[in-house]
Amino acid sequence: MPGVAGVPNAFDQSQIVGGSSSGSASAVRAYLVPASIATDTGGSVRQSSALNGCVGFRPTVGRYSQAGITPYLPHATPPAP
């Protein structure tokens, strides 16, 4: 679509589906699946879900192992004064 940079949203072709977890959110919004699982290291599940008009959850930090997941935005230590 002209003017749309990204994969078009299933229900509003003038909008995009979102970031790295957008396939999961788009599949839920298009009623292809009732629910989907994706990693949310930088908010990609919640942001993509919001753009697609559905809900995305991120478990409490530490609830599940992060082994094997590379953080998109690692928790940075504030610079020393």
C-alpha positions, 0 to 999 in steps of 0.5 A: 500500500502506498504510504504504509511502511510495514506489513498492513494490518488485517482489518485496517490496511492503512495501519501496520501490524507492529514489531517483531511479535506482530505475526502473533498479534496479527494472527489473533486479530485475524481470527486465525488462532484464539491465542498466541505465544511470543517473547516480549523483551522490549514490549513487542507483544504488547505494542503489536497487540495494541496496534492490532486491537487485541490484548498482549500480556507480559509475565512478571519479570522473573516468573519464567526463565529468560534462558536463551532469550537475548534482550532487545533492551537490556536493563542498563545501569545508570551512569555514575555521577 
